Amino acid sequence: MEEIFGNNLASAGLLEAKTMESMILINDQHGGFIPSALPMPFQWAPIFSFSVDDFDHDGKNDILAGGNFYGVLPYEGRYDALPPTFAKGDGKGHFSCSITYPPVLLIPGEIRDIKLLQIGKQKSLVIARNNDSLVFLRY
């Protein structure tokens, strides 16, 4: 290490990862955040984008997440276990997922961004995939 970095190691900081789970941080309204692990399906592959809205129209915010990563060496296998994943919110900072995905969410590819688009009262999601076409979903 010293041969590569030389004197730069003296000023290097030490960082420590406490958890590798995908998490949500809920504002506690007192200047802090309450961490909470997201449901198990959110842990299956890297997540690159989240969108939060009341997707099921029950008055409580839900989460839609997308990810996957194919740019790995062959012996690692690609990280492709995460179609766009929906987590239903209970309004108290807890989220739950169903393992069965609605067919409209079985979108293949590496999702890099999910954006909410609203024109008048109509809401749509725009899902951007790496090296692929955009996907538009109305809800």
C-alpha positions in Angstrom: 0.0 0.0 0.0 2.8 2.4 0.9 4.5 1.9 -2.4 1.4 2.8 -4.3 0.0 5.6 -2.1 3.1 6.9 -0.4 2.5 9.8 2.1 -1.1 10.1 1.0 -2.0 7.3 3.4 -1.2 9.6 6.4 -4.2 11.9 5.5 -6.5 9.1 4.4 -9.7 8.7 6.3 -11.2 5.4 7.4 -14.8 4.7 6.4 -16.8 1.9 7.7 -20.0 0.4 6.2 -22.4 -0.6 9.0 -24.9 -2.3 6.7 -25.1 -3.2 3.0 -28.9 -3.3 2.9 -30.9 -1.0 0.7 -32.6 1.3 3.2 -34.9 4.2 3.6 -34.2 7.1 5.9 -37.4 8.7 7.3 -37.1 12.4 8.5 -37.9 12.4 12.2 -38.7 16.2 12.1 -36.0 16.9 14.8 -33.0 17.2 12.5 -32.3 13.4 12.2 -33.4 10.4 10.3 -34.7 7.0 11.2 -33.1 4.2 9.2 -35.2 1.2 8.1 -34.2 -1.6 5.8 -36.4 -2.0 2.7 -38.2 -5.3 2.1 -36.3 -8.3 0.9 -37.0 -8.0 -2.9 -35.1 -4.7 -2.7 -32.0 -6.5 -1.6 -31.8 -8.9 -4.6 -29.8 -6.7 -7.0 -28.3 -3.2 -7.1 -30.8 -0.4 -7.1 -30.1 2.7 -9.3 -33.4 4.6 -9.0 -36.3 5.1 -6.7 -39.6 6.9 -7.3 -42.0 7.8 -4.4 -45.7 8.5 -4.9 -49.1 7.2 -4.0 -49.1 4.7 -6.8 -52.1 2.7 -5.6 -54.2 5.8 -4.7 -54.7 4.8 -1.0 -53.4 8.2 0.4 -50.0 6.7 1.5 -46.7 7.0 -0.3 -45.3 3.9 -2.0 -41.9 3.2 -3.5 -41.0 1.9 -7.0 -37.4 0.9 -7.4 -35.4 -0.3 -10.4 -31.9 -1.5 -11.0 -29.8 -4.5 -12.2 -26.2 -4.5 -13.4 -24.9 -6.6 -16.3 -21.4 -5.2 -16.5 -19.6 -7.9 -14.5 -17.1 -10.6 -15.3 -18.7 -13.8 -16.5 -17.7 -15.8 -13.4 -19.6 -13.3 -11.2 -22.9 -13.7 -13.1 -24.9 -10.6 -13.8 -27.1 -8.9 -11.1 -30.5 -9.1 -12.8 -33.0 -10.2 -10.1 -34.8 -6.8 -9.8 -37.5 -5.9 -12.3 -39.1 -2.6 -11.3 -40.2 -3.4 -7.7 -43.2 -1.9 -5.9 -43.4 -1.5 -2.1 -46.7 -0.5 -0.6 -46.4 2.1 2.2 -48.5 2.0 5.4 -48.1 5.8 6.0 -45.9 5.1 9.0 -42.6 4.5 7.2 -43.0 0.8 6.7 -43.2 -0.8 3.3 -44.2 -4.3 2.1 -43.6 -6.1 -1.2 -45.5 -8.9 -2.9 -43.3 -11.5 -4.5 -45.6 -11.8 -7.5 -45.1 -9.0 -10.0 -47.9 -7.6 -12.1 -47.0 -8.2 -15.8 -46.8 -4.5 -16.5 -43.7 -4.3 -14.2 -41.8 -7.2 -15.8 -39.6 -4.8 -17.7 -36.2 -6.4 -18.6 -33.0 -4.6 -18.6 -30.8 -2.3 -16.5 -33.0 0.4 -15.1 -31.0 3.6 -14.5 -33.8 6.1 -13.8 -37.5 6.4 -12.9 -39.2 9.7 -13.2 -42.7 10.8 -12.5 -44.3 12.8 -15.3 -47.6 14.6 -14.7 -49.6 16.4 -17.4 -52.8 17.8 -16.0 -54.3 15.1 -13.8 -52.7 12.2 -15.7 -49.6 10.7 -14.1 -47.1 8.5 -15.9 -43.7 7.0 -15.1 -40.8 7.2 -17.4 -38.3 4.4 -17.0 -34.9 4.8 -18.5 -32.9 1.6 -19.3 -29.2 1.4 -20.0 -28.7 1.0 -23.8 -32.4 0.4 -24.4 -35.6 2.3 -25.1 -37.7 4.3 -22.6 -40.7 2.7 -21.0 -43.8 4.8 -20.2 -46.3 3.6 -17.7 -49.6 5.4 -16.8 -51.2 5.0 -13.4 
